[in-house]
Amino acid sequence: MSLRNAAVICLSALLFSAPSSAAVYRWVDERGQVHFSDRPLAADAETVTLKNTTRDWQPLDIDVIQQGSLQHQAQVLDISRISRDVNNVYRFYKEVIYFDFYRQVPVKIHLLPGRAEYLQFVAGYMGVDASQSLGIYIPPLHEIAVYLHEEEYGGLQSTYATIRHEASHAILHSVAERLPLWLHEGMSEQMETLSDDNGRLLIRTHPRNRYQLLQMKGKAQDVLTFTEIPGDRWQRDNVKDGMNQAMAGQLAYMLLSTGYGRSLITRLLQDYRRGVNKRSYYLLDEHYVGGRQALQIHWQRWLKDGMKSPDVIRFQDS
């Protein structure tokens, strides 16, 4: 499918250091393509005001490209919301996990109308089988593909959540290409519930992950063994029942719920960013308060208690 024929919605969201609001301009060109920019690049551009609560960001260029039968339709998703959502993911890694980004992470999103067209597009354009996914990030292309989810999967809210999930993958890939899957997927699962509450970021417990792990906790592996599963086997096993995804998400949520757990994640990402060639087993023992045995105890206790708390993790203002 040629991208030249796609209806492209472009957004250049310039985020300023002042925590007020940023002006974004919208116009339609002679070909009927809808554009968004931080500057009025057309005489008939209309102003759209976006609430801005981020600070010290570089401009982010976000392209939402409507593919397939959506090509000639009006804007389907709320582009300003996608901008805020993606920038909140950036904020999370910068302000909560303490990562400074030395280069922009491209955010190009291909939007398909339904699952059938999504699978066909991903196979044809990206050369990947996406049959087990709701959305996908392809590292060699630095692009995301997602479709409008059916109501049984959560509808538009699930679509927005998946975009945040895949944006997290794009960011983590830029940080460290060899990040273990349990950490990659676990952190991206958290972004599905990420939101901004008056300038303060928060994440909520992931109902699907918690429910699935509660239903199958008899199958839950030893946490240290779990972090050592090779990537190819991790993915192969996850296709069967999604257990690895659920456990990775819940493990990341437990770690983010405490200061020392967040410190562990920061140190792991820093190590992998530097290219440290150590197994997760040893890095967890080195960086977790009390070592690997303490992590095992904390995980087993939390799992036994039904992972009931916290319901919400609110991160301190930057």
N, C-alpha and C positions, 0 to 999 in steps of 0.2 A: 504493500500500500504506500503510495507516494505521499510524503509529508508536504509536498508543494500544494496539494489539493486540500490540505486540512484547514479547518477554520481555527485560526490561532488567536488565543486571548493572551495578550502580553501584559505583565504587571511589573513595573520597576518600583518597588516599595522602598522609598528612602526614609530611613528611621533616624531621627535626630536625637541629640543628647537630652533635649528638654522633654520632660514627661508630660507633654500637652497633647496636641493632635497634629497629624500630618495630612497635608492636602494631597489628594490623588486625583488625577484628571482622566476622564473617560471620553472616548470619541469613536465613531465608526468611519472607516475609510471608504473609498469609492468602490471597493470590492465587497463591502459588507462585513469586513472583519472588525471585531471589537478590540480596542486597545485601551490599556490602562498605563499611566506613567506618572512620575512625580513632577513632570513639567507639561504645560499646555502646548503640545506639539501640533495642534490643529486649531483653527479659528473658532470652530464650534464645540470645542472641548468643554464638557461640564465638570464641575467640581464634585468629588465624592470625599467626604471627611471620614477618616479612619481614626479610631481611638488608638493612641500610642502610649504604651507604658514601658517600652524598652529604652535602654540607654547604651550609648557608645557602640552602635552597630555600624557596619559598613552597609552600603546599599545591597539589597538582594534582588536579583532578577528571577522572577518566577513566571514560567510559561505554562499555561494550561492549554493543551491542544486537544480539541474535541475531534475524535476520530470516528470512522465508520459512519453509521447513519446519523450521528450527531454533528457531522461536519457543517451542515448548512442550517443548523438550529441556533436559536438564541442561546445566550449564556445559561448553562444548566446549574452549575454550582455557584455558590457565593464566593467570588474571587477574593474579596476583601477578607472574608473569614479564613480562607486558605492562607493568605498572607500572614494574618495574625497567628494562626495555628503553627505554621512553619517557623515563624520567628520566635514563638514561644518555645519550640523545640531547641532552637539555637540558644535562647536564653537559658534554658535548663542546663545545657552542657557547659555554658560559660559561667553562669552565676551559681549553680548548685554543685556541679562537678569540677568547676574551676579550670576550664579549658579555654585557651585563647586560640583563635583560628587565624592562621597565617595566610590562608587563601579561601576564596569563596567556594562553597559547595554548590555545584549547579543544581537547580531545582526545576527540572522540566518534567511535567506530568502529562501523560497521555490518558485521556478520559474516554472510555468506551461505554456504550449504552447498556450492555448486558454481558452476561458471562460468555455466551457463545462467541460474540464478536471480540471480546477480550482475549480468549484463548487463541482465536485465529490470528489476531494482531500480534500477540506476544510470540507465537510460534513463527510467524512470517517475518516480522520486523526485528525481533530480538533473538530468534533462534532458540527459544527456551520453552520447555513444557511447564505451563503454569497451572496445571489442572488441580493442584493441591493448595492453591492460593486464592486470597481475596484481592491481592495486589502484589506487585513485585518491583524490586529495585535491581537494575542490571549494572553492576560495577563498571564493566568496560565502556558502557555508553553513558554512564552517569545520568540515567533517566529512570523515571518511575512510570509504571502503567497500572491503572486501576479502573474498575467499572462501577456503574451505579448499582449498588447492592439491593437485592430483593428485600422486602419487608421482613421475611423470615430470618434474614441475617442482620437486621437492624436498620435497613433502609439508608437514607442519606447520612444519618449520624454515624453509621458504621463506615460509610465511604470516607467521611472526613477523618475518622479515627485511623483508617487504614493509610490515608495520606500522611498523617503524623507518624505512624509506624514506619513507613517506608522512608520518610525524610530522615528519621533517626538512623536507619541503615546507611543512608548516604553520608551522614555526618560521621558515624563511627568508622565507615570505610575510609574516609579521608584522614581520620585520626590514626588508625592502625589497620592495615590491610589483613593482618593475620590474627585478628581477634578471635578467640574461641567462640563457637556458636552459642554456648549457653549464655555468655555475657552479651553477645550481639543481639540475640533474640530476646533475652530477658529484659534488657534495657529498652528495646524497641517496643515491647509489650506495654511498658509503663507509659509510653508516650500516647497510647490509645486513650488513656484517661486523663492526660495532662490538660489543665485549664488555668486560666488567670482569674484570680479573685481580687479585684481592685489593686492590681499591680503585684500581687503575691501569688507565686506559682504553687500549684498543688496537684497531687495525683490521688486517685481513689483506688480502693481495692478492685481488682479485675474480676467481675462476677463469674465469667466463663472459666477462667483459669482456676479460681478457687473451687468452684463446683466440681470441675473435672478432677482436680487433685484429691478432693474429699471423696469422690466416688471411687477413685482408683488408688488411694494412698497405700493400699496393701502392696501395690506394684512399685511404689516410690523407691528409687534406688538410694543407696548410701550417698550422701551429698557430695563427698569427695570423689567417689567413683563416677558420679554423674558428670562432674566438671572435667573428667579426663576422657570422656567419650570422643573418639576421633570424628571429625566433621562429616565424613561420608556416611559413617554408621549412624551418627546422630540424626541426620536427615532421613536416612532409610527407615530407621525405627520410628521416627516421628510421623511418617506418612501413615503408619498402621493405626495409631489411635490418638495422635496429638499430645501424648503424655509428656514428651520432652519439652514441647512448647509451654505447656502449663506449668511444669516444674521450674523451667528457666524463669518464667514470669513471676512466679511466687517467690523464688529465691531472691531475685532482684528486688522485689517489693519489700521483703523482710530486711534486706541489707539497707535499702534506702530509708527505712523507718528509724534508723539510729544514726547518730553522728559518726560512730566508729565504723558502721557499715558503709556509709557514704565515703568515708576516708579510704576504706578498702577499695571501693570501686575506682576512686580517683587514682590511687596508687597503681592499680592493675592497668588502667588505661595509659598512665604515664609510662609504665614498664613496657607495655606492648608498643607504644608509640616510639620508644627508643630502640625497639627491636630486641629486647631482652629475650634470650632463648632459654626459657625455663618453663617447665610444665606448670599448669594451674595449681596442681597439688602443692608444690613447693612455694609458689607465690602466695597462696592462701595462708599457708603456715607462717610465712614470713610477715605478712601484712595484717592479718586479722588479730584483734586483741585477744590474747590467750592462745593463739595458734589454731591449727586445724581441728584439734580436739574440741576447742570451745565452739567453733563453727558447727561441728557435728551436733554438739549438745543443744545449742540454740535452735538449730533447724528442727531437730527431733521434738523438742519441747513445743515449738510453735506449731508444728504439724499436728502433734497430739492434742493441742488446745483448739484445733479446728481453724487455725489462722484467723481468729476472730478480730484481732485488733492489730494495728489501728485501721479504722474504716477509711480515714483520710490522712494523708501526710502533707502537712503544710510547711513549706520551706520559708525560712526567714527572709525578710526583705533584704535586697542587696544594698 
